[in-house]
């Protein structure tokens, strides 16, 4: 999300996102024909609740609300979802909570709300993006807060809310005449309601009658063209303090509160079809703001418990049934859309054959896509088993092994013509690795608590080893040692491939996941998802020699043995951490373009790194050197995540928080001049 000029000398580099009234309708469970994804993003800098969130030119403006002291605020912060960053604009002219707001695509209009003493406001403020300033419009005729506001067909509609009682008021503002007028009232008076617009009609959902015990399931649609209302199917879960957003002709309704709890409900309304339950919010919230940008709905702030509570939570919701699955495309390639890699749908695992320079990407739609590395175009697509989210390649034999978690099978692909030549059954397969020298295949079963050993010649299981919840897996083909992470015991299990016996059980970080080994150095690297670290194990002694702190939730990891660089995916923020294996230090963080990363692979011949995210497939250049602080900021890295070259320290200029990487002696001099090592840029 959200920088300025730099100056440098020999030691210093600096840088100064119908009616169904009497019917009780069942909640319909929609068949699982879509993929739902929640993603946690960078928190809003000012935690708050009872906010509004408005999309203007694909940036989300979060306006007003209660702050951490339960006081109204006029802060306006801006989220850029493309870069997962925050900025700030001029504050609202008045401190207010429970305001209503909407955009006409050029300006943001903010009306009503409550002041510090809970007095209802008739204030009307207009934010002009062109000059970044606020102006005052004519007061809304009826002072109120907890209302809902939308722009429909060029006019602003402010509906519902409360002064001392719940209201049914419907007032229209016309920007061309700069005047308000009264329209047909809403059938059900209510406040703390939500709304969304589809086909120039305004759908008003939920709300309450002042008390937290009076939540409503009302669902009514207003047609401004005819100034008329229609009652629709009630919402399955009655709730107020909720939020709603529309996307591609459908409405998603999130959160809310009652006397005893905040809601995590996510219910979807499709006009003309009905209501459906969807994947619950990861964290229950009320008084949150929501806005749609491109293919996702963003939910920001809100209280996690009933009453005046606040949070800085920022999460996005994605549903592939209503959104094209693959959104990333390489700008330098103008391939036909039918064989461009941007058509890969819901990618999962990725592996590259360094000998053939072909990249294999599995899709949760039971497809495998073969991508030509040099041209970045799809050269073949074929169907495999269900949920193929792991794969491994025997480069010596040019065979690809696909682990199908959903169909309990392993598919074998001939890499020469990229066609399936065999398959065999494995109960609950998960990760998979191969020793090409012994032609042995190793497969973890996290549900079964087993490591399967399979003879690559016969594709028969020759041994099973019990391991508590095995996850990641790697094989050192030179020493024939097998490394398995055990998530439930926070340990790395080491086995001798000659005897299939456990020879070591090493405690690592919390919830270890990904594992890979450099056969040239015999160093093993393990990601620890809940302790945000990477453990380095000496494969010769089976001793931990270092723990490297990395960004949150490191997931998969891959070693490039020629350069001795290690790449690990991080899901919060969406990054790839780069470790220099010669020093075992974090040397770079690469912010990804789209969403949370999943798998990662590297071509040892071209030094290209391939990453699958929950929505995309990205190619990165392998590590060469640490970019300057300025370049890292331009690339989207926040100041707190800047990495310096080995031997340099990160400090910040006190006047403008410009970051600099300097040696220790320069750092001491600058700290004496007022620089700090605690700076931060939003």
Beta strands, then each sheet from edge to edge (+ up, - down):
strand 1: 14-15
strand 2: 36-40
strand 3: 52-56
strand 4: 59-63
strand 5: 76-80
strand 6: 85-88
strand 7: 100-103
strand 8: 107-111
strand 9: 124-128
strand 10: 133-136
strand 11: 148-152
strand 12: 155-159
strand 13: 170-174
strand 14: 179-182
strand 15: 194-198
strand 16: 201-205
strand 17: 219-223
strand 18: 228-231
strand 19: 243-247
strand 20: 250-254
strand 21: 266-270
strand 22: 274-277
strand 23: 289-293
strand 24: 296-300
strand 25: 314-319
strand 26: 347-353
strand 27: 358-363
strand 28: 367-372
strand 29: 377-383
strand 30: 390-394
strand 31: 399-404
strand 32: 409-414
strand 33: 419-425
strand 34: 432-435
strand 35: 440-445
strand 36: 450-455
strand 37: 460-466
strand 38: 470-476
strand 39: 481-486
strand 40: 491-496
strand 41: 501-507
strand 42: 512-518
strand 43: 523-528
strand 44: 533-538
strand 45: 543-549
strand 46: 552-560
strand 47: 565-572
strand 48: 574-580
strand 49: 585-591
strand 50: 597-603
strand 51: 608-613
strand 52: 617-621
strand 53: 649-652
strand 54: 659-662
sheet 1: 1+ 54- 53+
sheet 2: 2+ 25- 24+ 23-
sheet 3: 3+ 4- 5+ 6-
sheet 4: 7+ 8- 9+ 10-
sheet 5: 11+ 12- 13+ 14-
sheet 6: 15+ 16- 17+ 18-
sheet 7: 19+ 20- 21+ 22-
sheet 8: 26+ 27- 28+ 29-
sheet 9: 30+ 31- 32+ 33-
sheet 10: 34+ 35- 36+ 37-
sheet 11: 38+ 39- 40+ 41-
sheet 12: 42+ 43- 44+ 45-
sheet 13: 46+ 47- 48+ 49-
sheet 14: 50+ 51- 52+
end
